[in-house]
Amino acid sequence: MASPELIKEYRRFRAFQKQAQLDTEHRGAQAKIDEARVSAARMTEAYRSMAEKGAEQGACYRTLYLRDHDGVALTCEGWMFVRRVLAEGGATCVRASLLETFRLENGQCAPGDTPVEKITLEIYDQLLVDKGMATAVRIDGVDGDRHSQFLTFNDQVRGDLRRFLK
């Protein structure tokens, strides 16, 4: 096998490895949130805090989310800058900017390599029928069918990405 082909195959292998790791991480984090029975109100407060820190310090938070690819939901990774949280009549929306850093088709990329994506998220409680009628929080993109089940990590934050958000 020629050297360029070998490197291409290696990069493809690494992308599949990263995809498997992110899928496992997303499932595990979602299970922890479900088990803790975090409410939409509590999650809304967390996003309000992220918006405050974003405005004051330019904080961006690591985020995992599912993106539909021909009927298959694959985990993607990025950094989210929360612009504002809007709560009206029982519905909570989050306006944010997303810097994608991993998608299976593209592989790993640095913040700013792909265009910033403006997104709107909805935070709501969902009923878990298979778990004894328990409720759990869910955060989905409302800008089409492409994004769902966002998990944003409060403890994984960067303040150096503001220049990419314009």
KEFI-168659 format. One line per 4 residues: number of its first residue (from 1); for each residue x, y, z of N, C-alpha, C, CB. Coordinates in nm, 2 decimals, decimal comma, always signed. Glycine has a CB too. Example, Ala and Ser with C-alpha at 12.3 -4.5 7.8 and 13.67 -1.06 7.14 Angstrom:
1	+1,32:-0,57:+0,78:+1,23:-0,45:+0,78:+1,32:-0,33:+0,78:+1,13:-0,45:+0,90 ~ +1,28:-0,22:+0,71:+1,37:-0,11:+0,71:+1,29:+0,00:+0,79:+1,41:-0,06:+0,57 $
This chain:
1	+0,09:-0,12:+0,00:+0,00:+0,00:+0,00:+0,09:+0,12:+0,00:-0,10:+0,00:+0,12 ~ +0,06:+0,22:-0,09:+0,14:+0,34:-0,09:+0,12:+0,42:+0,03:+0,10:+0,42:-0,22 ~ +0,22:+0,50:+0,06:+0,22:+0,58:+0,19:+0,10:+0,67:+0,20:+0,35:+0,66:+0,19 ~ +0,06:+0,75:+0,10:-0,06:+0,84:+0,11:-0,19:+0,76:+0,14:-0,08:+0,92:-0,01 $
5	-0,20:+0,64:+0,08:-0,32:+0,56:+0,10:-0,32:+0,51:+0,25:-0,32:+0,44:+0,00 ~ -0,20:+0,47:+0,29:-0,19:+0,42:+0,43:-0,23:+0,53:+0,53:-0,05:+0,37:+0,46 ~ -0,18:+0,65:+0,51:-0,21:+0,76:+0,60:-0,36:+0,79:+0,60:-0,13:+0,89:+0,56 ~ -0,42:+0,78:+0,48:-0,57:+0,80:+0,46:-0,65:+0,70:+0,54:-0,61:+0,80:+0,31 $
9	-0,61:+0,58:+0,53:-0,67:+0,47:+0,60:-0,66:+0,48:+0,75:-0,62:+0,33:+0,56 ~ -0,54:+0,52:+0,79:-0,51:+0,55:+0,94:-0,60:+0,66:+0,99:-0,36:+0,58:+0,96 ~ -0,62:+0,77:+0,92:-0,70:+0,88:+0,96:-0,85:+0,83:+0,97:-0,69:+1,00:+0,86 ~ -0,89:+0,75:+0,87:-1,02:+0,70:+0,87:-1,04:+0,61:+1,00:-1,05:+0,62:+0,74 $
13	-0,95:+0,52:+1,03:-0,95:+0,44:+1,14:-0,97:+0,52:+1,27:-0,83:+0,35:+1,15 ~ -0,89:+0,63:+1,28:-0,89:+0,72:+1,40:-1,02:+0,79:+1,41:-0,78:+0,82:+1,39 ~ -1,09:+0,82:+1,30:-1,22:+0,89:+1,30:-1,32:+0,79:+1,36:-1,26:+0,94:+1,16 ~ -1,32:+0,66:+1,32:-1,41:+0,56:+1,37:-1,38:+0,53:+1,52:-1,40:+0,43:+1,29 $
17	-1,26:+0,53:+1,56:-1,23:+0,52:+1,70:-1,29:+0,63:+1,78:-1,07:+0,51:+1,72 ~ -1,27:+0,76:+1,74:-1,32:+0,87:+1,80:-1,47:+0,87:+1,81:-1,27:+1,00:+1,74 ~ -1,54:+0,83:+1,70:-1,68:+0,82:+1,69:-1,73:+0,72:+1,80:-1,73:+0,77:+1,55 ~ -1,67:+0,60:+1,81:-1,71:+0,51:+1,91:-1,69:+0,56:+2,05:-1,63:+0,38:+1,90 $
21	-1,58:+0,63:+2,08:-1,56:+0,69:+2,21:-1,66:+0,80:+2,24:-1,42:+0,76:+2,22 ~ -1,70:+0,88:+2,15:-1,80:+0,99:+2,17:-1,94:+0,92:+2,19:-1,80:+1,08:+2,05 ~ -1,97:+0,82:+2,11:-2,10:+0,75:+2,13:-2,11:+0,70:+2,27:-2,12:+0,64:+2,03 ~ -2,01:+0,63:+2,32:-2,00:+0,58:+2,46:-2,02:+0,69:+2,56:-1,88:+0,50:+2,48 $
25	-1,94:+0,80:+2,54:-1,94:+0,91:+2,64:-2,08:+0,97:+2,64:-1,84:+1,01:+2,60 ~ -2,15:+0,99:+2,53:-2,28:+1,05:+2,52:-2,38:+0,96:+2,59:-2,32:+1,08:+2,37 ~ -2,38:+0,83:+2,56:-2,47:+0,74:+2,63:-2,45:+0,74:+2,78:-2,45:+0,60:+2,58 ~ -2,33:+0,74:+2,83:-2,30:+0,74:+2,97:-2,34:+0,87:+3,04:-2,15:+0,72:+2,99 $
29	-2,32:+0,98:+2,98:-2,36:+1,11:+3,04:-2,51:+1,12:+3,04:-2,30:+1,23:+2,96 ~ -2,58:+1,08:+2,93:-2,72:+1,09:+2,93:-2,78:+0,99:+3,03:-2,78:+1,05:+2,79 ~ -2,72:+0,88:+3,05:-2,77:+0,79:+3,16:-2,76:+0,85:+3,30:-2,70:+0,65:+3,15 ~ -2,65:+0,92:+3,32:-2,63:+0,98:+3,45:-2,73:+1,09:+3,48:-2,49:+1,04:+3,46 $
33	-2,76:+1,17:+3,37:-2,86:+1,28:+3,39:-3,00:+1,21:+3,41:-2,86:+1,36:+3,26 ~ -3,03:+1,11:+3,34:-3,16:+1,04:+3,36:-3,17:+0,98:+3,50:-3,18:+0,93:+3,26 ~ -3,06:+0,92:+3,55:-3,06:+0,86:+3,68:-3,07:+0,97:+3,79:-2,94:+0,78:+3,70 ~ -3,01:+1,08:+3,77:-3,02:+1,19:+3,87:-3,15:+1,26:+3,86:-2,90:+1,29:+3,84 $
37	-3,23:+1,24:+3,76:-3,36:+1,30:+3,74:-3,35:+1,45:+3,75:-3,46:+1,25:+3,85 ~ -3,26:+1,50:+3,67:-3,24:+1,65:+3,66:-3,36:+1,70:+3,59:-3,11:+1,68:+3,58 ~ -3,41:+1,81:+3,64:-3,53:+1,87:+3,58:-3,50:+1,98:+3,48:-3,62:+1,94:+3,69 ~ -3,59:+2,01:+3,39:-3,57:+2,12:+3,29:-3,54:+2,25:+3,36:-3,69:+2,13:+3,20 $
41	-3,61:+2,28:+3,48:-3,58:+2,40:+3,55:-3,44:+2,41:+3,59:-3,68:+2,42:+3,67 ~ -3,39:+2,30:+3,65:-3,25:+2,30:+3,69:-3,15:+2,31:+3,58:-3,22:+2,17:+3,77 ~ -3,18:+2,25:+3,47:-3,09:+2,26:+3,35:-3,10:+2,40:+3,29:-3,13:+2,16:+3,24 ~ -3,21:+2,46:+3,30:-3,23:+2,60:+3,25:-3,13:+2,69:+3,33:-3,37:+2,65:+3,26 $
45	-3,13:+2,67:+3,46:-3,04:+2,76:+3,54:-2,89:+2,73:+3,51:-3,06:+2,72:+3,69 ~ -2,86:+2,61:+3,47:-2,72:+2,58:+3,43:-2,69:+2,66:+3,30:-2,70:+2,43:+3,41 ~ -2,78:+2,66:+3,21:-2,76:+2,73:+3,08:-2,76:+2,88:+3,11:-2,87:+2,70:+2,98 ~ -2,84:+2,93:+3,20:-2,83:+3,08:+3,23:-2,69:+3,11:+3,29:-2,94:+3,11:+3,34 $
49	-2,64:+3,03:+3,37:-2,50:+3,05:+3,42:-2,40:+3,05:+3,31:-2,47:+2,94:+3,53 ~ -2,42:+2,96:+3,21:-2,32:+2,95:+3,10:-2,33:+3,08:+3,02:-2,36:+2,83:+3,01 ~ -2,46:+3,13:+3,00:-2,48:+3,26:+2,93:-2,41:+3,38:+3,00:-2,63:+3,29:+2,90 ~ -2,42:+3,38:+3,13:-2,36:+3,49:+3,21:-2,20:+3,48:+3,19:-2,39:+3,48:+3,35 $
53	-2,15:+3,36:+3,21:-2,00:+3,35:+3,19:-1,96:+3,37:+3,05:-1,96:+3,21:+3,24 ~ -2,04:+3,34:+2,96:-2,01:+3,37:+2,82:-2,00:+3,52:+2,79:-2,11:+3,31:+2,72 ~ -2,10:+3,59:+2,85:-2,10:+3,74:+2,83:-1,98:+3,80:+2,90:-2,23:+3,80:+2,88 ~ -1,95:+3,76:+3,02:-1,84:+3,82:+3,10:-1,70:+3,78:+3,05:-1,86:+3,78:+3,24 $
57	-1,69:+3,65:+3,03:-1,55:+3,59:+3,01:-1,53:+3,53:+2,87:-1,52:+3,49:+3,11 ~ -1,64:+3,52:+2,79:-1,62:+3,46:+2,66:-1,62:+3,31:+2,67:-1,50:+3,51:+2,58 ~ -1,68:+3,25:+2,77:-1,67:+3,11:+2,80:-1,75:+3,03:+2,69:-1,73:+3,08:+2,93 ~ -1,68:+2,92:+2,64:-1,74:+2,82:+2,55:-1,73:+2,69:+2,62:-1,67:+2,82:+2,41 $
61	-1,84:+2,61:+2,61:-1,85:+2,48:+2,68:-1,85:+2,37:+2,58:-1,97:+2,48:+2,77 ~ -1,78:+2,26:+2,62:-1,77:+2,14:+2,54:-1,91:+2,08:+2,54:-1,67:+2,04:+2,59 ~ -1,95:+2,04:+2,42:-2,08:+1,99:+2,40:-2,08:+1,86:+2,31:-2,18:+2,09:+2,34 ~ -2,16:+1,76:+2,35:-2,18:+1,64:+2,26:-2,33:+1,65:+2,22:-2,15:+1,51:+2,34 $
65	-2,36:+1,61:+2,10:-2,49:+1,61:+2,05:-2,51:+1,50:+1,94:-2,53:+1,75:+2,00 ~ -2,63:+1,46:+1,92:-2,66:+1,37:+1,81:-2,70:+1,44:+1,68:-2,77:+1,27:+1,85 ~ -2,65:+1,40:+1,57:-2,68:+1,46:+1,44:-2,73:+1,34:+1,35:-2,56:+1,54:+1,38 ~ -2,84:+1,37:+1,29:-2,90:+1,26:+1,20:-2,82:+1,25:+1,07:-3,05:+1,29:+1,17 $
69	-2,78:+1,13:+1,04:-2,71:+1,10:+0,91:-2,78:+0,99:+0,84:-2,56:+1,07:+0,94 ~ -2,87:+1,02:+0,75:-2,94:+0,92:+0,68:-3,02:+0,83:+0,77:-2,85:+0,85:+0,58 ~ -3,08:+0,88:+0,87:-3,16:+0,80:+0,96:-3,08:+0,74:+1,08:-3,22:+0,69:+0,89 ~ -2,95:+0,76:+1,08:-2,87:+0,71:+1,19:-2,82:+0,83:+1,28:-2,75:+0,63:+1,14 $
73	-2,84:+0,83:+1,41:-2,80:+0,93:+1,49:-2,65:+0,91:+1,54:-2,89:+0,95:+1,62 ~ -2,56:+1,00:+1,50:-2,42:+0,98:+1,53:-2,38:+1,10:+1,63:-2,33:+0,98:+1,41 ~ -2,30:+1,07:+1,72:-2,26:+1,17:+1,82:-2,15:+1,26:+1,75:-2,20:+1,10:+1,95 ~ -2,17:+1,39:+1,77:-2,07:+1,49:+1,73:-2,02:+1,57:+1,85:-2,14:+1,58:+1,62 $
77	-1,92:+1,64:+1,83:-1,86:+1,71:+1,94:-1,83:+1,85:+1,89:-1,72:+1,65:+1,99 ~ -1,84:+1,95:+1,99:-1,81:+2,09:+1,95:-1,80:+2,17:+2,08:-1,92:+2,14:+1,86 ~ -1,78:+2,30:+2,06:-1,78:+2,40:+2,17:-1,89:+2,50:+2,15:-1,64:+2,47:+2,17 ~ -1,97:+2,52:+2,25:-2,09:+2,60:+2,25:-2,07:+2,73:+2,32:-2,21:+2,53:+2,30 $
81	-2,11:+2,84:+2,26:-2,11:+2,97:+2,32:-2,26:+3,00:+2,34:-2,04:+3,08:+2,24 ~ -2,30:+3,01:+2,47:-2,45:+3,03:+2,50:-2,47:+3,18:+2,50:-2,49:+2,97:+2,63 ~ -2,55:+3,23:+2,41:-2,57:+3,37:+2,39:-2,68:+3,42:+2,49:-2,62:+3,41:+2,25 ~ -2,80:+3,35:+2,49:-2,90:+3,39:+2,59:-3,00:+3,28:+2,61:-2,98:+3,52:+2,54 $
85	-3,07:+3,29:+2,72:-3,18:+3,19:+2,75:-3,31:+3,26:+2,76:-3,14:+3,12:+2,89 ~ -3,41:+3,22:+2,69:-3,54:+3,28:+2,68:-3,64:+3,18:+2,74:-3,57:+3,32:+2,54 ~ -3,71:+3,22:+2,84:-3,82:+3,14:+2,90:-3,95:+3,21:+2,89:-3,79:+3,11:+3,05 ~ -4,04:+3,15:+2,81:-4,17:+3,21:+2,79:-4,28:+3,10:+2,80:-4,18:+3,28:+2,66 $
89	-4,38:+3,12:+2,89:-4,50:+3,04:+2,89:-4,46:+2,89:+2,91:-4,58:+3,06:+2,77 ~ -4,37:+2,85:+2,99:-4,34:+2,71:+3,01:-4,24:+2,65:+2,91:-4,46:+2,63:+3,01 ~ -4,20:+2,73:+2,81:-4,11:+2,68:+2,71:-3,97:+2,76:+2,73:-4,16:+2,70:+2,56 ~ -3,86:+2,69:+2,72:-3,73:+2,75:+2,74:-3,65:+2,73:+2,62:-3,66:+2,69:+2,87 $
93	-3,60:+2,83:+2,56:-3,51:+2,83:+2,44:-3,38:+2,89:+2,47:-3,58:+2,90:+2,32 ~ -3,28:+2,83:+2,42:-3,14:+2,88:+2,43:-3,09:+2,91:+2,29:-3,05:+2,77:+2,50 ~ -3,04:+3,03:+2,28:-2,97:+3,08:+2,16:-2,82:+3,06:+2,18:-3,01:+3,23:+2,12 ~ -2,76:+3,00:+2,08:-2,61:+2,97:+2,10:-2,54:+2,96:+1,97:-2,60:+2,83:+2,18 $
97	-2,41:+2,96:+1,97:-2,33:+2,94:+1,86:-2,25:+2,81:+1,88:-2,23:+3,06:+1,83 ~ -2,23:+2,73:+1,78:-2,17:+2,60:+1,79:-2,05:+2,60:+1,70:-2,27:+2,49:+1,76 ~ -1,93:+2,57:+1,76:-1,81:+2,54:+1,68:-1,79:+2,39:+1,68:-1,69:+2,62:+1,74 ~ -1,81:+2,33:+1,57:-1,80:+2,18:+1,56:-1,65:+2,14:+1,55:-1,87:+2,13:+1,43 $
101	-1,62:+2,04:+1,63:-1,48:+1,99:+1,63:-1,47:+1,85:+1,59:-1,42:+2,01:+1,77 ~ -1,58:+1,77:+1,59:-1,58:+1,64:+1,53:-1,71:+1,60:+1,48:-1,53:+1,54:+1,65 ~ -1,70:+1,55:+1,36:-1,82:+1,48:+1,29:-1,75:+1,37:+1,21:-1,90:+1,58:+1,20 ~ -1,81:+1,25:+1,20:-1,75:+1,14:+1,14:-1,71:+1,17:+1,00:-1,85:+1,02:+1,14 $
105	-1,79:+1,24:+0,92:-1,75:+1,26:+0,78:-1,62:+1,35:+0,77:-1,86:+1,33:+0,71 ~ -1,61:+1,44:+0,86:-1,50:+1,54:+0,86:-1,38:+1,49:+0,94:-1,54:+1,67:+0,90 ~ -1,40:+1,41:+1,04:-1,30:+1,37:+1,14:-1,28:+1,48:+1,24:-1,17:+1,33:+1,07 ~ -1,17:+1,48:+1,31:-1,13:+1,58:+1,41:-1,09:+1,71:+1,33:-1,02:+1,53:+1,50 $
109	-1,14:+1,82:+1,38:-1,10:+1,95:+1,32:-1,08:+2,05:+1,44:-1,20:+2,00:+1,22 ~ -1,01:+2,15:+1,41:-0,98:+2,26:+1,51:-1,10:+2,36:+1,51:-0,85:+2,33:+1,49 ~ -1,13:+2,42:+1,63:-1,23:+2,52:+1,63:-1,20:+2,63:+1,52:-1,25:+2,59:+1,77 ~ -1,30:+2,67:+1,44:-1,27:+2,76:+1,34:-1,25:+2,71:+1,20:-1,16:+2,85:+1,38 $
113	-1,22:+2,57:+1,20:-1,20:+2,51:+1,06:-1,33:+2,50:+0,99:-1,14:+2,37:+1,08 ~ -1,44:+2,49:+1,06:-1,57:+2,48:+1,00:-1,65:+2,61:+1,04:-1,66:+2,35:+1,04 ~ -1,74:+2,66:+0,96:-1,81:+2,78:+1,00:-1,89:+2,76:+1,13:-1,91:+2,82:+0,88 ~ -1,90:+2,87:+1,20:-1,98:+2,87:+1,32:-2,13:+2,85:+1,28:-1,96:+3,01:+1,40 $
117	-2,20:+2,78:+1,36:-2,34:+2,74:+1,34:-2,42:+2,81:+1,45:-2,36:+2,59:+1,33 ~ -2,52:+2,89:+1,41:-2,62:+2,95:+1,50:-2,72:+2,84:+1,53:-2,68:+3,08:+1,45 ~ -2,75:+2,81:+1,65:-2,85:+2,71:+1,69:-2,94:+2,77:+1,79:-2,78:+2,59:+1,74 ~ -3,06:+2,71:+1,79:-3,16:+2,73:+1,90:-3,20:+2,60:+1,96:-3,29:+2,80:+1,84 $
121	-3,18:+2,59:+2,09:-3,21:+2,47:+2,17:-3,34:+2,49:+2,25:-3,09:+2,43:+2,26 ~ -3,41:+2,38:+2,27:-3,53:+2,38:+2,35:-3,50:+2,28:+2,47:-3,66:+2,34:+2,28 ~ -3,53:+2,33:+2,59:-3,51:+2,25:+2,71:-3,65:+2,21:+2,76:-3,43:+2,33:+2,82 ~ -3,67:+2,08:+2,78:-3,80:+2,03:+2,83:-3,78:+1,90:+2,91:-3,89:+2,01:+2,71 $
125	-3,88:+1,87:+2,99:-3,89:+1,74:+3,06:-3,96:+1,64:+2,97:-3,96:+1,76:+3,19 ~ -3,90:+1,52:+2,96:-3,96:+1,42:+2,88:-4,00:+1,30:+2,98:-3,87:+1,36:+2,77 ~ -4,10:+1,23:+2,95:-4,15:+1,12:+3,03:-4,08:+0,99:+2,98:-4,30:+1,11:+3,01 ~ -4,02:+0,92:+3,08:-3,95:+0,80:+3,05:-4,04:+0,68:+3,09:-3,81:+0,79:+3,13 $
129	-4,12:+0,64:+3,00:-4,22:+0,53:+3,03:-4,15:+0,40:+3,07:-4,31:+0,51:+2,91 ~ -4,04:+0,37:+3,01:-3,97:+0,24:+3,04:-3,90:+0,24:+3,18:-3,87:+0,21:+2,93 ~ -3,90:+0,36:+3,24:-3,84:+0,37:+3,37:-3,94:+0,41:+3,48:-3,72:+0,47:+3,37 ~ -4,06:+0,35:+3,47:-4,16:+0,37:+3,58:-4,22:+0,51:+3,57:-4,09:+0,35:+3,71 $
133	-4,24:+0,56:+3,46:-4,30:+0,70:+3,44:-4,22:+0,81:+3,50:-4,44:+0,69:+3,50 ~ -4,09:+0,80:+3,50:-4,00:+0,90:+3,55:-3,99:+1,01:+3,45:-3,86:+0,84:+3,59 ~ -3,94:+1,13:+3,49:-3,92:+1,24:+3,40:-3,77:+1,26:+3,39:-3,99:+1,36:+3,43 ~ -3,72:+1,31:+3,28:-3,58:+1,35:+3,26:-3,57:+1,47:+3,17:-3,49:+1,23:+3,21 $
137	-3,47:+1,54:+3,18:-3,46:+1,66:+3,10:-3,40:+1,62:+2,96:-3,36:+1,76:+3,16 ~ -3,44:+1,70:+2,86:-3,39:+1,67:+2,72:-3,37:+1,81:+2,66:-3,49:+1,59:+2,64 ~ -3,26:+1,82:+2,58:-3,23:+1,94:+2,51:-3,21:+1,91:+2,37:-3,10:+2,01:+2,58 ~ -3,30:+1,97:+2,28:-3,29:+1,94:+2,14:-3,28:+2,07:+2,06:-3,42:+1,86:+2,10 $
141	-3,22:+2,06:+1,95:-3,21:+2,17:+1,85:-3,35:+2,18:+1,79:-3,10:+2,15:+1,75 ~ -3,39:+2,30:+1,76:-3,52:+2,33:+1,70:-3,50:+2,39:+1,56:-3,61:+2,42:+1,78 ~ -3,38:+2,39:+1,51:-3,35:+2,44:+1,38:-3,35:+2,33:+1,27:-3,21:+2,51:+1,38 ~ -3,45:+2,25:+1,28:-3,46:+2,13:+1,18:-3,44:+2,00:+1,26:-3,36:+2,15:+1,07 $
145	-3,43:+1,89:+1,18:-3,42:+1,76:+1,24:-3,28:+1,72:+1,26:-3,49:+1,66:+1,15 ~ -3,18:+1,80:+1,24:-3,04:+1,76:+1,24:-2,98:+1,73:+1,37:-2,96:+1,86:+1,17 ~ -3,02:+1,81:+1,48:-2,95:+1,80:+1,61:-3,05:+1,76:+1,72:-2,89:+1,94:+1,64 ~ -3,00:+1,68:+1,81:-3,08:+1,64:+1,92:-2,99:+1,59:+2,04:-3,18:+1,53:+1,89 $
149	-3,05:+1,58:+2,15:-2,99:+1,54:+2,28:-2,86:+1,60:+2,30:-2,97:+1,39:+2,27 ~ -2,86:+1,73:+2,32:-2,74:+1,81:+2,35:-2,70:+1,78:+2,50:-2,76:+1,96:+2,33 ~ -2,57:+1,76:+2,52:-2,52:+1,75:+2,65:-2,40:+1,85:+2,66:-2,47:+1,60:+2,69 ~ -2,41:+1,94:+2,75:-2,31:+2,05:+2,76:-2,24:+2,03:+2,89:-2,37:+2,19:+2,73 $
153	-2,11:+2,03:+2,90:-2,04:+2,00:+3,02:-1,99:+2,13:+3,08:-1,92:+1,91:+2,99 ~ -2,05:+2,16:+3,20:-2,01:+2,29:+3,28:-1,86:+2,29:+3,32:-2,10:+2,30:+3,40 ~ -1,80:+2,17:+3,33:-1,67:+2,17:+3,38:-1,56:+2,16:+3,27:-1,65:+2,05:+3,47 ~ -1,61:+2,17:+3,15:-1,51:+2,17:+3,04:-1,53:+2,30:+2,96:-1,53:+2,04:+2,95 $
157	-1,46:+2,40:+2,99:-1,48:+2,53:+2,94:-1,35:+2,59:+2,88:-1,53:+2,62:+3,05 ~ -1,37:+2,67:+2,78:-1,25:+2,74:+2,72:-1,29:+2,89:+2,70:-1,21:+2,68:+2,58 ~ -1,20:+2,98:+2,72:-1,22:+3,12:+2,70:-1,15:+3,18:+2,58:-1,18:+3,19:+2,82 ~ -1,09:+3,09:+2,50:-1,00:+3,14:+2,39:-1,07:+3,13:+2,25:-0,87:+3,07:+2,39 $
161	-1,20:+3,10:+2,25:-1,26:+3,08:+2,12:-1,35:+3,19:+2,06:-1,35:+2,96:+2,13 ~ -1,35:+3,30:+2,14:-1,44:+3,41:+2,10:-1,41:+3,46:+1,96:-1,43:+3,53:+2,20 ~ -1,28:+3,46:+1,92:-1,25:+3,51:+1,78:-1,31:+3,43:+1,67:-1,09:+3,51:+1,77 ~ -1,35:+3,31:+1,69:-1,41:+3,23:+1,59:-1,57:+3,25:+1,58:-1,38:+3,08:+1,62 $
165	-1,62:+3,32:+1,68:-1,77:+3,33:+1,69:-1,83:+3,44:+1,61:-1,81:+3,35:+1,83 ~ -1,76:+3,51:+1,53:-1,81:+3,63:+1,46:-1,88:+3,59:+1,33:-1,70:+3,72:+1,43 $
